[in-house]
């Protein structure tokens, strides 16, 4: 709704400067036509007012507040035109006589509202969720650190989790690590990492056992050799894609480092999608040295900032046709030849046929992040807010900003279900994982995992 409103006010701000248009309209607004216009304004005002007022927690959303205010003003205008038509005609004459003295400030006001409504959405209060406690809507599992991405282990008994350390421009690079969550006890476990032969990456990419990790997007497949291969987008101590073999132990899963690929300076990766032969797709978000101001402008204007690349035969190549604003989560369904790409700043999920090199579908969704596929359904997270709504979230461990979880049909991308939350004990979700009739959620900025019942 924000984008429609922004376009409406932008159009109004430009049209109001066209004096001949308004002179023609007002010259024909005489006699009974004034009252007819009044009835129209009255009816229009009621519709706007009720549309805004009947929204859940309407005062929390800028667009619904604007609807209520616009509806009220339109209603009062209608009453005025009906009750005092002669007085209204005189005011219109004064307006035309001093047109630009009035129209220019009005145009500036419209343009200001247009920019504000496209950069701001949630204006309600943020709940204090510093304590890790469940509520009636969402249950929380404490003790995790920025559980940004999640995959399920091959035995279906654990979540394997990347604990994100942060990236620019909105955070400093800090160490992160990996975690497991037992799906029976919800207990957190830390996998053991040993270093093996570098056979799944680039031989020139060398990592010390003392080097820190800052994992981001992850993907897990059973490769052509029959091993469980885990790929990790990593930001420390250098930009790389790390390759691990994960192996089952008596009570958990451990990791064996099997190589890495250094990322060229002109790429800044977010997520990875593995193929069984060891090649992979990765989402290049935007340039590494992007400033916060540039990032906000990309979010505002949906500028093209990145694309998808394919690493094969030790070479990175751009995948044509995948340019977009803030490419983020990426998922490959190799059996169907479909690549799913979320454009976080572009508010869009796009699907590509990798065999035909064509785009096959898209779905509008605000700020999508990672993607999870299960049982013929695509699961996505949505931040139901605009870039200017974060406030002091960067200084908090957790934020209670509103969000939604979308469940889509994998073939048609039609929405099958949607779960929306606001003022609850979880926020800033990055992935939604269905398991055992519950939906589990990770976050890039949180000390917990959240979950709720699908029913």
N, C-alpha and C positions, 0 to 999 in steps of 0.2 A: 504493500500500500504506500510505503514511503516514496518509492520511485514514481508512482503515478501522481502523488501529491506534488513532488518536486517538479515534475514536468508541467503540471497544471499551473503552479505558481510562476514557473519560468515563462510559460506562454502568456500568462496574464501580465507579467512584468514587461514583456516586449509589446504586446498588443495595446496596452494602455497608452503607449507613446504615439500611437497612430491616431492623430486628432481627426482626420476626415472620417474614419470609421465611426468614432463615437459621436461626432457631429451629426452624421447621417442617422444613427440609431436614436439619438435624443430628439432630433427634429421630427421624427415620426412618433415620438412618445407623447402624444397629446390626447386630451379628452378622456374617453372611456379606456383608452389603451393604458393609461397610467394605473387604473384600478386593476386591469387584467394582469399587468406586470406585478402588481402587488399580491394578487392571489397566487401567482406562480411563485414569487419569492417566499410567500407564506408556506406553501406546500413543500417547496424545496428545502426550506429551513427546518421543517418538522422531520423530513426524511433524514437530513444530515444529522440533526440533533439526536434522533433515536438510534441511528447507525453507530454513532460514537458512544452514546451512553450505555447501550446494551452490550458492549464488549466486556468480557471478563476483566476486572480490575482496570477499567478504562482510563483512570487517571494516571496509570503507570506508563501509558504509551502516548508519545507526542502526537501521532497521527489521529488518535481518537479524541484527544483534547482539542486538536484543531477542528475536527468535525463538530464537536459540541459548541465551540466558540463560533465557527462559521454558521452553524445552524441557528444559533441564537441571534446573531447579527442579521441573517437573512430573514428570520421570522419578524424581528423588529422593523426591518426595512419594509416588509410586506404590510405590516400594520400601518406604518406611516404612509405608504403609497395609497392604501385603501381609505384611510381616515382623512388624510390631508392632501388630496391630489393636486390642488392649486398651489399649495405651499411647496410640494415636491417639484412642480414644474418651474417655479421661480428659482429654487435651489439649483436645478439643472442648468438654467440659463446662466446663473452666476458661474457655475463650473465651466461651461463652454467659454465664457468670456475670459476667464483666468486659467485656461486649460493647463498649460505646462507648469504653472506655479503649483498646481495641485497634482498633476499627473506624474511629474518627475519624482517627488517624494514617495508617491504611492508605488511607482515602479520599483524604486530602491527597496521599499518594504517587501514587495512581492519577491524580488530576487533574494533578499536576505532570508526570507522564510523558505524559499526553494533550497538554498544551500544548507540551512539549518535542518530541514526535514530529511534531507538525504544523508546527513552525517550524524544525526541523533534520532534515536527511537525510544529506548527505555529511559524514562525520567523518574521512575519510582524508586523507593528505598532499597538498599541492599541489606539483606539479612546478615547478622553477625554469625558466621559459621566457623569461628576459630576453634571451637570445640568439635571434636570428631564424634558426633552423636547422630543417630538415625532419627527420622521423623515419620509421620504417617504416610508420606508419599514415597520416600526413598530411604533404603537401608544403606549403611556405609560400612566398609571394611577398612580399618585404620592401618597406619604403619607403612604406607607406600609413598614414594616420592615422584611426583609427576609421571604417573603411569600412562604415557602418551599413546603407545600402540600395543596391541594384544593379538596373539595367535594362540590357538589351542594345540597342545602337544598331541602327537600321534595316538597315544593311548586314551585320549579324551578325558584325562584325569587332572590336567593342570592348565592354567593359563601361563604362557610365556610372555613376559612383559618387558618393554623397554622403558627404563626410568630416565626420562629426558632431563638434560641439564640446561637447555636454553640456547637460543640463537639470536643473532641480530635481526632487525634493529631494535627489538623491544626488550632484549635481555642480554646480559653478558654470557659468554660461553663459560659454563661451570661443569664440573664433573657430574656424570650420571653413571648408571650401571644397569644391571639386569635383575629381574626378579621372577619368581614363580609363585603362583597361588594354587594351593591344593583345593580342588573343586568340591571336595567332601567336607573339609574342615575350615576352609577359607584362611588357612594358615599361610603366611608368607615364608618362602624359602629363597635362599640366595644360591644360584648355581655356581658350581666350581668351574673355573676356566683353566684348561691346560693348553699348551702350545704344541701343535703338531707340525707336520711338513706343509709348506706353502704350496698347495696344489690346485686351489680353486680361485686364484686371483692372478695378479700380475707379479711375476717373479721379482720385479724391481721394487715392489712395495714391501717394506720391512717394518714390523712393529716390535717394540721391546715389551717384554713381560711387565715392565714397570710403567709403561704408558697408561694414561688414564683413558676412559671412554666417555663419550657423550652421545649415547644412542638416540636415534630419532625413529623414523619409520623402519619396520621390519617385515620380512616375509619368510615363510617356511614351506618347503616342498620336499617330497621324496624324489631325489634326482635320478637320472638314468642309470647311475651306478648302484642304486638301492640304498643310498645314505640319506639321512634327514639333514638337508642343507638349509641353514638359516643365513639370510642376507640382512645386513644392518647398515642403514645410513648413519655414519658416525662423523662428529664434528670436532673431536679432540684426540690427540694433540694436533692433528691435521685433518683436512677434509678427505674422507675415504668411504669406501663401501667395504665392510668387513664380512668375511665368510667364516661360518662356524659349522661344524657337525655337532648335532645334539644327540646325546646317547642316554639311554634309559639306565638308571641305577636302581638299587633296591627300593628306595623310597622317594626318588625324585628324578630329575634330568640334569645332566652336566653338559658342558660345552667344550669342544676342542677347536681351537683356532686353526683354520685351514687356508688362510691367505687374505689378501686385501687388494684393493684397486685405488690408487690415488686419484682424486677428482681434479681435473684441470681447473685453473683459476677462474675461468669464465663461467663455471657452473656452481650452483648452490642448491644441493639436493634436499628433498624433503622425505620422499618415500620411495620404496623399491618394490618391484614385482618380478619374482624369479621365474625363469623357465626351467624345465627339467634338464636341459642340456647345460645349465650353468650360466647362460647369458641372462640378461635382465633388462627391464625397463626402469627408468628413474625419472622422477618429476623435478625439473629445474624450476625453482620458484621465481627467483629474481637475482639481480647482481649481488655479490657478496657485500659490497660496501654501501648498500642502499641506506639512505638516511631515514629517520622516522617520518620526516616531512614527505619524502618521496613515497614511502610506504602508504601513508595516509592518502596522498593524492591518487595512488593506484587504486586504493579501496573506494575512493569517491567517484572516480571517473572510469573505473574498470579497464584501465589501460593494459595492453599486452605487456607482460613482464617476463614470461618464461614459456617453456614447452616441455615435451617429453623427449627423452633420449633413449636409444637402445645401445647397450654395451654388448658387443659380439666381436670375436676374433681380436680381443684386446684393444678395441677401438670404440669410442663414443660417437654415435651418429644421431642427428636430430630426426625425430619422427615427423614427417611433413603433415601439416594440417592440425597440429596439436597446440598451436600458439594460443595463449590465453592469459588471464589475469590471476596470478598467484597459483599455478598448478600445485596441488597438495597431495592428498591421498591418491594412491594408484593401486589397481588390482587387476590381475590377469586371470581370466578363465580360459586356460590353454585348450581345454577340450572343445570349447565352442569358438575359439579364436577371437574372443572379445576382450578388449582392454577398457577398463573403467577408470576415468580420470575426474577427480574433483578439482574445480577451480575455486579456491577459497575466497579470493577477492572478486572473482567474477560471478559468484553466487550461482554455480552451475555444476551439474554432473553431466559429463559427456561420455558416450560409448563409441569405441572405434573397432571396426573389423580389421584386424591386423593382417589378414590374408588378402583382403581386397583394397586395403589402404583407404577406407572410407569411414566417415562418421555415420553411425546408424541411429543415434537417438540422443536426447538430452532431457534434463529435468531441472527446473528452477528450484533452488534451495539456498537459503542464506548461509553464507560462510561454512560450507561443508568441509570436513577434515578427512579422516580416514574412512575406508570402506570395508565392510565385512559381508561375505556372501555365504548363505546357508539355506539349504532346502528350497532353492528356486527363488529366494528373496534377497534383495540388496538392502543392507542396513546402513543408514547414514546419520550423522549428527548435524545439528543446525544451531548456530548461535543466533538467537532471535533478537538481534541488536545491531547497532551501527558502530563504526569505528570510534566515535566520540563518546560512547557509553561506558567505556571501561573504567573511567574515573581513576581511583587509587588502587586498582586491582594489582598492579605491579608490586605494590608494597605489601600486599596481603598474601598469605599462604593459600587461601581459598577465596573464591568469589561466588556469590549466589545469583549471578546474572541469569536471565531467562534463556531457556534452550528447548529444543525439541528433538525427538528421535523419529526418523522417517523409515518406514518399511515399504519397499517398492517391489513390484513384480519384476523379476530379472529379465524377462523377455520383452515386456511392454513398457516398463518403467512407470506404470500406473501405480499411484500410491495405494497401498493396501491398509496401512494404519499409520497413525501419528500420535505421539505421546508428548505433551507439552508441560513444562514445569517453570515455575517462577517462585522466588522467595523460599527456596528449599535448601537442603543441606549439602547440595552438590552443585557444581557449575563448571563452565568452560569445557564441556566434553569434547573428546577427539575421536572416540570410537565406541560403537555399541555392538556388543557380542551376545547373541541369544544362546542360552544354555539352560536346560532343565526347567523350561517354562519361566525363566527369569531373563531380564535384559541387563547385562553388566556393562558398566561405562568406565572408560579411562579418561584422563584429563591431562592437558599439558601444563596445568598450573593447580596442583592439588596434592594433599597428603593422604588421599583416600581413593578407594574404588567405590562406586555407587552401583546399586542395582534396584530394580523394581519388578513386580510381577507383570507379565505380558497380558494377563486377563484383567 
